[in-house]
């Protein structure tokens, strides 16, 4: 009994060792497989990490580019706002100068019309006085000539009644002539006044049209937008 126990124990030990060895080999194979899987996962994680780093760097570069572009845009906006302000100031200045020029033009026009009316009145008065002087001179000459003819006729006829009749006829003829000429002068003066008034009305209508066009040009939104866009461009 005692002689047979050691071989059995040895066989049992051998079997246990072989079993443990086989189990250990299986465990080693499993561990190697796990190591390979973990290594593959690590490589994938490293690739993802590198990709994430690359994306982060790209995003940071794009962000820096956007920030730089935003700064440029803000500077451009400020410059454009300053230019728009200057253009609006220039437009206001030009509009003020235009209003002043329109006022000066209206004043000069009114002064010119007043001077022309006064000048026409003076011319008409001078012409009327000159014409009346001419009429008076002609009337005096006619009276003198008629009186001379009357005296000649009186000397020949020797009758007082014959002297009075030609004098009365000559006086009435001269009066009619003066009345006709005065009526002609009055008609000419009235005609000149009508022409002057017509010219004033035409000038007022022209000024109204000019002011209306100027107001439409300088006060319309499209003109202001065109000025602003022209300055911005």
HELIX and SHEET records of a PDB file:
HELIX    1   1 UNK A    2  UNK A  157  1                                 156    
HELIX    2   2 UNK A  160  UNK A  219  1                                  60    
HELIX    3   3 UNK A  221  UNK A  232  1                                  12    
END                                                                             
